[in-house]
Amino acid sequence: MANDPAAHAQDATAFEFPFGLELPLPSMLGIQITKFMVLELLVAVAMIAVFVSLAKRIEGGKVARGRFWNLWEALLVYVRNDVVFSVMGKKNGAIYLPFIWMIFFLILFCNLFGLLPWMGSPTGSIATTLVLAIVTFLVATISGMRKFGAIGFWLGLVPHIDLPIYLMVILKPMLFVIEVASYMIKFGVLAIRLWANMFGGHVVLAVFVGFIAAAADSAFYVWGSVTIISIAVSLAISLLELLVAFLQAYIFAFLATLFINMTLHQH
């Protein structure tokens, strides 16, 4: 970590533990299993365990009791009312709510797993965030094409302009290219924004922890001072990362809701 702080935030073919211990991951059917694959599977299991249990607790209008269950219920209600319904309305919002819930909690759980020692955050990989952005792009585009038609949707990206025909012939194709590129870039930004925040946060944390190893050969008072300062700063950054874990999940879900709603209400 001291030599390459970015390695802490990258995917790997083994789990690394203190004192040089490693848990190598096998290949299956010619596919190498990686750390992030395992973590994504654990995230899926954790989500099923939490929300299936919560669903049983509130089944039939019952009230979920306990701070743990109230936390998840509050998050569900917040995303539903203040993100999806406030942007899309209840009619359209009810259709896309399961997808936004899935996106929000998948990102949140991945981010939270990254705070566990010796684990890692799959959202710190551009491959993961790119897939999330592509899925959101497909949901938004297919929704728009179902409403306006395959051709009508893409042509509808260009705003209506009252111009003479000779100008329309020149400007319309230019605007079409610009609007399509802008539409694609929006979803690319979704992937880069999430990846950059999660990757950058873990690298900064690894840098401060790496100072301890870098100062290991120094005098005891130097190493002790560096260790105390590094641990204190790392704890502060970890608390900040906890906030970022929730914030980035909210931002991705909110922007995904906006982008889907935009395809349903064109110029």
C-alpha positions in Angstrom: 0.0 0.0 0.0 2.9 2.4 0.7 4.3 1.8 -2.8 0.9 1.9 -4.6 -2.0 3.4 -2.6 -4.3 2.9 -5.6 -4.0 -0.8 -5.2 -6.2 -0.6 -2.2 -9.1 0.6 -4.4 -8.6 -1.7 -7.3 -10.0 -5.2 -8.1 -7.8 -8.2 -7.3 -7.7 -12.0 -7.7 -7.2 -12.5 -3.9 -8.2 -11.0 -0.6 -5.2 -9.6 1.3 -5.1 -9.7 5.1 -2.5 -8.5 7.7 0.8 -10.3 8.2 1.1 -11.2 4.5 -1.9 -13.6 4.6 -3.8 -14.0 1.3 -6.9 -15.8 0.2 -6.5 -16.5 -3.5 -9.7 -16.7 -5.6 -10.2 -19.6 -8.1 -11.1 -19.7 -11.7 -14.5 -21.2 -12.7 -15.3 -22.3 -16.3 -12.3 -20.3 -17.5 -13.4 -17.1 -15.7 -11.2 -15.7 -13.0 -13.2 -14.9 -9.9 -12.2 -11.5 -8.5 -12.5 -9.7 -5.2 -15.2 -7.4 -6.5 -17.2 -10.3 -7.9 -17.3 -11.8 -4.4 -18.2 -8.5 -2.8 -21.0 -7.9 -5.3 -22.4 -11.4 -4.5 -22.2 -10.6 -0.8 -24.0 -7.3 -1.4 -26.8 -9.1 -3.2 -27.1 -11.6 -0.3 -27.1 -8.7 2.2 -29.8 -6.8 0.3 -32.0 -9.9 0.1 -31.5 -10.6 3.8 -32.4 -7.1 4.9 -35.3 -6.3 2.6 -37.0 -9.7 2.6 -36.9 -9.5 6.4 -38.2 -5.9 6.4 -41.0 -6.9 4.0 -42.1 -9.6 6.4 -42.0 -7.2 9.3 -44.3 -4.6 7.7 -46.5 -7.2 5.9 -50.2 -6.4 6.3 -49.6 -2.8 7.5 -47.6 -3.8 10.6 -45.0 -1.3 12.0 -41.4 -2.2 11.8 -39.8 -1.9 15.3 -36.2 -1.4 16.1 -33.7 1.3 15.0 -32.1 -1.0 12.5 -35.3 -1.7 10.6 -36.6 1.9 11.0 -33.4 3.1 9.3 -34.0 1.0 6.1 -37.7 1.8 6.1 -36.9 5.5 6.4 -34.5 5.3 3.5 -37.1 3.5 1.4 -39.7 6.1 2.1 -37.3 9.0 1.5 -36.2 7.7 -1.9 -39.8 7.0 -2.8 -41.3 10.4 -1.7 -38.5 12.9 -2.0 -36.6 11.5 -5.0 -38.9 9.5 -7.3 -42.4 10.8 -6.6 -41.2 14.4 -6.3 -39.6 14.3 -9.8 -41.8 11.9 -11.7 -45.1 12.1 -9.9 -46.9 9.1 -8.4 -48.2 7.6 -11.7 -44.8 7.3 -13.5 -42.9 7.1 -10.2 -44.7 3.9 -9.2 -43.4 2.3 -12.5 -39.8 3.2 -12.0 -39.6 3.1 -8.2 -38.3 -0.5 -8.0 -35.5 0.3 -10.4 -34.4 3.4 -8.5 -34.6 1.6 -5.2 -32.4 -1.2 -6.6 -29.9 1.3 -8.0 -29.8 3.3 -4.7 -29.3 0.4 -2.3 -27.0 -1.5 -4.6 -24.6 1.5 -4.7 -25.1 2.2 -1.0 -24.3 -1.4 0.1 -21.3 -1.5 -2.2 -20.0 1.8 -0.8 -20.6 0.5 2.8 -18.7 -2.7 2.1 -15.7 -0.6 1.1 -15.5 0.8 4.6 -15.0 -2.7 6.1 -11.3 -3.6 6.8 -9.6 -5.7 4.0 -12.7 -5.6 1.8 -13.1 -3.0 -1.0 -15.8 -1.1 -2.8 -16.9 -2.4 -6.2 -18.1 1.1 -7.0 -14.4 2.1 -6.9 -14.1 0.3 -10.2 -15.0 2.1 -13.4 -16.3 -1.2 -14.8 -19.0 -1.4 -12.1 -20.1 2.2 -12.4 -20.1 2.0 -16.2 -22.4 -1.0 -16.1 -24.8 0.8 -13.7 -24.8 3.8 -16.1 -25.4 1.6 -19.1 -28.4 -0.1 -17.4 -29.8 3.4 -16.5 -29.2 4.5 -20.1 -31.1 1.5 -21.4 -34.0 2.0 -19.0 -34.3 5.7 -19.9 -33.9 5.2 -23.7 -36.3 2.2 -23.9 -38.9 4.1 -21.9 -38.6 7.1 -24.2 -38.8 5.0 -27.3 -41.9 3.2 -26.0 -43.6 6.5 -25.4 -42.6 8.4 -28.6 -41.5 5.6 -30.9 -38.1 4.6 -32.0 -37.6 7.4 -34.5 -39.8 10.0 -32.7 -37.7 9.7 -29.5 -34.4 10.5 -31.1 -35.8 13.2 -33.3 -37.5 14.7 -30.2 -34.1 15.3 -28.6 -33.9 18.4 -30.9 -35.9 21.3 -29.6 -38.5 22.9 -31.9 -37.1 26.0 -33.6 -39.2 28.4 -35.8 -36.7 29.1 -38.6 -36.7 29.5 -42.3 -36.4 26.2 -44.2 -32.9 27.0 -45.6 -31.6 27.5 -42.0 -33.5 24.4 -40.7 -31.7 22.2 -43.2 -28.3 23.3 -41.9 -29.0 23.7 -38.2 -31.3 20.7 -37.5 -28.6 18.1 -38.3 -26.0 20.0 -36.3 -28.4 20.2 -33.3 -29.3 16.6 -33.6 -25.6 15.5 -33.3 -25.1 17.9 -30.4 -28.2 16.7 -28.6 -27.4 13.0 -29.1 -23.9 13.5 -27.9 -25.1 15.5 -24.9 -27.6 12.7 -24.1 -24.9 10.1 -24.1 -22.5 12.2 -22.1 -25.0 12.6 -19.3 -24.9 8.9 -18.6 -21.2 8.7 -19.0 -20.9 11.4 -16.3 -23.0 9.2 -14.0 -20.4 6.5 -14.2 -17.3 8.8 -13.9 -18.8 10.8 -11.0 -19.5 7.8 -8.8 -16.2 6.0 -9.7 -14.0 9.1 -9.1 -15.5 9.9 -5.7 -15.3 6.3 -4.4 -11.9 5.6 -5.9 -10.4 8.9 -4.9 -11.7 8.6 -1.3 -10.1 5.1 -0.9 -6.8 6.2 -2.4 -6.6 9.2 0.0 -7.3 6.9 3.0 -4.7 4.4 1.7 -2.1 7.2 1.4 -2.5 8.2 5.1 -2.4 4.6 6.3 0.7 4.1 4.0 2.6 6.8 5.9 2.8 4.3 8.9 4.6 1.7 6.8 6.8 4.4 5.1 8.0 5.6 8.5 8.5 2.1 9.9 12.3 2.3 9.5 12.6 5.8 11.1 13.3 6.6 14.8 10.7 5.4 17.2 9.4 8.9 18.1 9.1 9.7 14.4 7.2 6.5 13.6 5.0 6.9 16.7 4.1 10.5 15.8 3.3 9.5 12.2 1.3 6.5 13.4 -0.9 8.6 15.8 -1.5 11.3 13.2 -2.2 8.9 10.4 -4.7 6.9 12.5 -6.5 10.1 13.6 -6.7 11.4 10.0 -7.8 8.0 8.7 -10.6 7.9 11.3 -11.8 11.3 10.2 -11.6 10.4 6.6 -13.5 7.1 7.3 -16.3 9.1 8.9 -16.4 11.4 5.8 -16.4 8.3 3.6 -19.5 7.1 5.5 -21.3 10.3 4.6 -20.0 10.0 1.0 -21.3 6.4 0.8 -24.9 7.7 1.4 -24.4 10.9 -0.6 -23.1 9.2 -3.8 -25.9 6.6 -3.7 -28.4 9.5 -3.4 -26.8 11.5 -6.2 -26.8 8.6 -8.6 -30.4 7.7 -7.9 -31.6 11.3 -8.1 -29.8 11.9 -11.4 -31.0 8.6 -12.8 -34.6 9.6 -11.9 -34.1 13.0 -13.6 -32.7 11.4 -16.8 -35.5 8.9 -17.1 -38.1 11.6 -16.5 -36.5 13.7 -19.2 -37.0 11.0 -21.8 -40.7 10.9 -20.9 -41.1 14.7 -21.3 -39.2 15.9 -24.3 -38.9 19.3 -25.8 
